[in-house]
């Protein structure tokens, strides 16, 4: 099984950016957590991060052609603004889960809007980096069931 984990803008700044909200774990720590979990599950997981909306759209489209079976996506700031990312997910028709490190439901009003939520099978929010592990496990089960 092959999954893709996509992170949007500023996720590469984990551990530096607002640690009171996002914690002290680094982006490298997140990558190691995902890699170790994928190895334990016997699956292939590619990670991708970009601060550029079009690059994220391009990577989602590429997933359709490269054998990816599911996407875990933290669109970060693009969650609340990007119809293009939503449309790319719809175009590929790949199974997808939305992840947010912080509990976006308890934050600013504009963070209550999620365009990708209109497509994904599940949203995991407020569980820190462990939310990625939950999302991966959910996708494994979802894909195996089909």
C-alpha positions as CSV (number, residue, x, y, z in Angstrom):
1,X,0.0,0.0,0.0
2,X,1.2,3.5,-0.9
3,X,0.1,6.6,1.0
4,X,1.0,10.3,0.6
5,X,1.2,12.7,3.5
6,X,0.9,16.3,2.3
7,X,1.6,19.3,4.5
8,X,0.9,22.9,3.6
9,X,2.5,26.2,4.5
10,X,4.5,26.7,7.6
11,X,4.3,23.1,8.8
12,X,8.0,22.9,8.1
13,X,8.4,25.4,10.9
14,X,7.1,23.1,13.6
15,X,8.9,23.5,16.9
16,X,9.6,27.2,16.0
17,X,6.1,28.4,15.0
18,X,3.8,29.2,17.9
19,X,4.9,26.3,20.1
20,X,2.0,27.1,22.6
21,X,-0.4,26.1,19.8
22,X,1.6,23.5,17.7
23,X,4.0,22.1,20.4
24,X,7.7,21.8,20.5
25,X,8.0,18.8,18.1
26,X,9.9,19.6,14.9
27,X,9.0,18.8,11.3
28,X,11.9,16.4,11.2
29,X,10.3,14.7,14.3
30,X,7.0,14.4,12.4
31,X,8.8,12.9,9.4
32,X,10.5,10.3,11.7
33,X,7.2,9.5,13.5
34,X,5.5,8.9,10.1
35,X,8.4,6.9,8.7
36,X,8.7,4.7,11.8
37,X,4.9,4.0,11.8
38,X,4.9,3.2,8.0
39,X,7.8,0.7,8.5
40,X,5.9,-0.9,11.4
41,X,2.8,-1.2,9.3
42,X,4.7,-2.5,6.3
43,X,3.5,0.2,4.0
44,X,5.1,2.9,1.8
45,X,4.4,6.5,2.9
46,X,5.8,9.5,1.0
47,X,5.8,12.9,2.8
48,X,5.6,16.2,0.9
49,X,5.5,19.8,2.2
50,X,5.1,23.0,0.3
51,X,4.4,26.6,1.1
52,X,2.9,27.0,-2.4
53,X,-0.7,26.2,-3.3
54,X,0.0,25.3,-6.9
55,X,2.8,22.9,-5.9
56,X,0.3,21.1,-3.6
57,X,-2.2,20.8,-6.4
58,X,0.5,19.4,-8.7
59,X,1.5,16.8,-6.1
60,X,-2.1,15.7,-5.6
61,X,-2.5,15.3,-9.3
62,X,0.7,13.4,-9.6
63,X,-0.6,11.0,-6.9
64,X,-3.3,9.8,-9.3
65,X,-0.6,8.5,-11.7
66,X,2.1,7.2,-9.3
67,X,0.2,4.4,-7.6
68,X,-0.8,6.3,-4.5
69,X,-3.8,4.8,-2.9
70,X,-4.6,7.5,-0.2
71,X,-3.7,10.9,1.0
72,X,-3.3,12.4,4.4
73,X,-3.5,16.1,4.0
74,X,-2.9,19.0,6.4
75,X,-3.5,22.0,4.1
76,X,-2.6,24.3,7.0
77,X,-3.5,27.9,6.0
78,X,-4.9,26.7,2.7
79,X,-7.6,24.8,4.5
80,X,-9.6,28.0,4.8
81,X,-8.9,29.4,1.3
82,X,-8.2,26.8,-1.3
83,X,-10.9,25.6,-3.7
84,X,-8.0,24.5,-6.0
85,X,-6.8,21.9,-3.4
86,X,-10.3,20.7,-2.9
87,X,-10.8,20.4,-6.7
88,X,-7.5,18.5,-7.1
89,X,-8.6,16.0,-4.4
90,X,-11.9,15.5,-6.2
91,X,-10.3,15.1,-9.5
92,X,-8.1,12.2,-8.3
93,X,-10.9,10.5,-6.4
94,X,-8.3,9.1,-4.0
95,X,-9.3,8.3,-0.4
96,X,-8.2,11.3,1.8
97,X,-8.1,12.3,5.4
98,X,-7.7,15.9,6.7
99,X,-5.4,16.4,9.7
100,X,-4.8,19.5,11.9
101,X,-2.3,19.5,14.7
102,X,-4.2,22.1,16.7
103,X,-7.9,22.0,17.6
104,X,-9.1,24.3,14.9
105,X,-12.7,24.3,16.2
106,X,-11.5,26.2,19.2
107,X,-9.6,28.8,17.3
108,X,-10.4,31.9,15.2
109,X,-13.7,32.1,13.3
110,X,-12.0,32.0,9.9
111,X,-10.4,28.6,10.9
112,X,-13.9,27.1,11.1
113,X,-14.0,26.9,7.3
114,X,-12.4,24.0,5.6
115,X,-12.8,23.6,1.9
116,X,-11.2,20.1,1.8
117,X,-13.7,18.8,4.4
118,X,-16.2,18.8,1.5
119,X,-14.3,15.8,0.1
120,X,-12.3,13.9,2.7
121,X,-13.6,10.8,4.5
122,X,-12.6,12.1,7.9
123,X,-11.1,15.1,9.7
124,X,-8.7,14.6,12.7
125,X,-8.1,17.8,14.7
126,X,-6.4,18.7,17.9
127,X,-4.4,15.5,18.5
128,X,-1.0,16.9,17.8
129,X,1.4,14.8,15.7
130,X,-0.4,11.6,16.7
131,X,-3.3,12.8,14.5
132,X,-1.2,11.8,11.4
133,X,-0.8,8.3,12.8
134,X,-4.5,8.0,13.4
135,X,-5.1,9.3,9.8
136,X,-2.7,6.7,8.3
137,X,-4.3,3.9,10.3
138,X,-7.8,5.0,9.2
139,X,-6.7,5.1,5.5
140,X,-5.1,1.6,5.8
141,X,-8.4,0.2,7.1
142,X,-10.5,2.2,4.6
143,X,-8.5,1.1,1.6
144,X,-8.2,-2.5,2.8
145,X,-12.1,-2.6,3.1
146,X,-12.5,-1.7,-0.6
